[in-house]
Amino acid sequence: MYKLRICHLYPDILNLYGDRGNIICMTRRMQWRGIETEVTGISVGDPLNYEDYDLFFIGGGQDFEQEVLLKDLASGKSAQIREAIEAEKVFLAICGGYQMLGQYYKTWDGHQCDFIGALDLYTIGEKERMIGNYMYQCDASDGGYVVVGFENHSGKTYLGEKVRPMGTVLSGYGNNGKDKTEGARYKNVFATYSHGSLLPKNPGLADHILKTALKRRYPDIELEALDDTFENNAHDYMQHRLHG
């Protein structure tokens, strides 16, 4: 029997705007297919062995909450996360979790927080927030899906040469409101500013991420199609609102 092992990092601290809904969505989509899902929450003080998991989820948090985690990350979790990413484990990271995978976050008044350093990117805080429903299109290699979501961040993220964007902004701000990039992709990392939750309204992307994780253990697995009528209706309604 197939089984998906999910590590939910800092579930009690990083959970803005219903990000936990992504865990519920992944669990249900596996359950509907008869695939067992085991979700383990790992928080401050808990040991982390990345080899125990197939997929890692990191939700969003405010600047203060990210700083609170720095000491715990430095205790060994940062190294485990970097090793997991280089070993091509699958990660879904949202907003603050996305920023934390990068090199650093510099606040608008010049205070710098050095983060995990797993991804070639950095974030600069601004006084003005980038808020609202938004939309972006994934690269063709990730299915070319048009993703609808909700963003709320003051940090502007800039990508280095070793990562590529997760998508191109069609409506809204994305990484920084300037270069039309949204999120970051590196190996099997999917990082995005999309709250909302991301996956329930974007079932194609949800299955792409789940299949990527499962295929590392079960190379021949194929996911049976689900009836995504309600999910697609929610997606198409928001797409129409944003694009007309």
Long-range contacts (C-beta under 8 A, 24 or more apart in sequence): 1-35, 1-36, 2-35, 2-36, 2-214, 2-218, 2-221, 3-35, 3-36, 3-37, 3-38, 4-30, 4-35, 4-36, 4-37, 4-38, 4-54, 4-55, 4-210, 4-213, 4-214, 5-37, 5-38, 5-40, 5-52, 5-53, 5-54, 5-55, 6-37, 6-38, 6-39, 6-40, 6-53, 6-54, 6-55, 6-56, 6-57, 7-40, 7-42, 7-48, 7-50, 7-52, 7-53, 7-55, 7-56, 7-57, 8-39, 8-40, 8-41, 8-42, 8-57, 9-42, 9-43, 9-48, 9-56, 9-57, 9-58, 9-77, 9-97, 10-42, 10-43, 10-44, 10-58, 10-59, 10-61, 10-69, 11-41, 11-43, 11-59, 12-41, 12-43, 13-43, 13-44, 13-61, 13-65, 13-68, 13-69, 14-58, 14-59, 14-60, 14-61, 14-65, 14-69, 14-96, 14-97, 15-59, 15-60, 15-61, 16-59, 16-60, 16-61, 16-62, 16-95, 16-96, 16-152, 16-195, 17-60, 17-150, 17-152, 17-195, 17-196, 17-197, 18-195, 18-196, 18-197, 19-59, 19-60, 19-94, 19-95, 19-195, 19-197, 20-59, 20-197, 21-196, 21-197, 21-199, 21-200, 22-57, 22-59, 22-92, 22-94, 22-197, 22-198, 22-199, 22-200, 23-57, 25-197, 25-199, 25-200, 25-206, 26-55, 26-57, 26-199, 26-206, 26-209, 26-210, 29-203, 29-206, 29-207, 29-210, 29-226, 30-210, 32-226, 33-223, 33-224, 33-226, 35-214, 44-68, 44-69, 44-72, 45-72, 47-76, 48-76, 48-77, 48-80, 48-81, 49-80, 50-80, 50-81, 50-83, 50-84, 50-87, 50-89, 53-84, 53-89, 54-89, 54-90, 54-213, 54-214, 54-216, 54-217, 55-89, 55-90, 55-91, 55-92, 55-209, 55-210, 55-213, 56-81, 56-84, 56-89, 56-90, 56-91, 56-92, 57-91, 57-92, 57-93, 57-97, 58-91, 58-92, 58-93, 58-94, 58-97, 58-98, 58-100, 58-101, 59-94, 59-95, 59-96, 59-97, 60-94, 60-95, 60-96, 60-97, 60-195, 61-95, 61-96, 61-97, 62-96, 63-96, 63-105, 63-107, 63-125, 65-96, 66-96, 66-99, 66-100, 66-105, 66-113, 66-115, 67-113, 69-100, 70-113, 70-114, 70-115, 73-100, 73-115, 73-116, 78-116, 78-117, 78-118, 81-116, 81-118, 82-116, 82-117, 82-118, 85-118, 85-119, 85-186, 85-187, 85-188, 85-189, 86-187, 88-187, 88-188, 88-216, 89-188, 89-216, 90-188, 90-189, 90-190, 90-209, 90-212, 90-213, 90-216, 91-188, 91-189, 91-190, 91-191, 92-190, 92-191, 92-198, 92-209, 93-189, 93-190, 93-191, 93-192, 94-191, 94-192, 94-193, 94-194, 94-195, 94-198, 95-151, 95-152, 95-153, 95-192, 95-193, 95-194, 95-195, 97-191, 98-157, 98-183, 98-184, 98-191, 98-192, 98-193, 99-123, 99-155, 99-157, 101-184, 101-189, 101-191, 102-157, 105-155, 108-154, 118-186, 118-189, 119-162, 119-163, 119-184, 119-186, 119-189, 119-191, 120-159, 120-160, 120-161, 120-162, 120-163, 120-186, 121-157, 121-158, 121-159, 121-160, 121-163, 121-184, 122-157, 122-158, 122-160, 123-155, 123-156, 123-157, 123-158, 124-155, 124-156, 124-158, 125-154, 125-155, 125-156, 126-154, 126-155, 126-156, 127-154, 128-154, 129-153, 129-154, 130-154, 130-156, 130-172, 130-173, 130-177, 132-172, 132-173, 133-171, 133-172, 133-238, 133-241, 133-242, 134-169, 134-171, 134-172, 134-173, 134-174, 134-182, 134-194, 134-242, 135-169, 135-170, 135-171, 135-172, 135-238, 135-239, 135-242, 135-243, 136-166, 136-167, 136-168, 136-169, 136-170, 136-172, 136-174, 136-182, 136-183, 137-167, 137-168, 137-170, 138-166, 138-167, 138-205, 139-164, 139-165, 139-166, 139-167, 139-185, 142-166, 142-185, 142-190, 142-205, 142-208, 143-204, 143-205, 143-208, 145-202, 145-204, 145-205, 145-208, 146-170, 146-239, 147-192, 147-194, 147-198, 147-202, 147-205, 148-201, 148-202, 148-235, 148-238, 148-239, 148-242, 149-192, 149-193, 149-194, 149-195, 149-196, 149-198, 149-201, 149-202, 150-194, 150-195, 150-196, 151-193, 151-194, 151-195, 152-195, 153-193, 157-184, 157-193, 159-184, 162-186, 166-190, 166-191, 166-192, 167-192, 170-242, 170-243, 171-242, 171-243, 172-242, 188-212, 188-213, 188-216, 200-231, 200-234, 201-231, 201-234, 201-235, 201-238, 202-231, 202-235, 203-228, 203-231, 203-232, 203-235
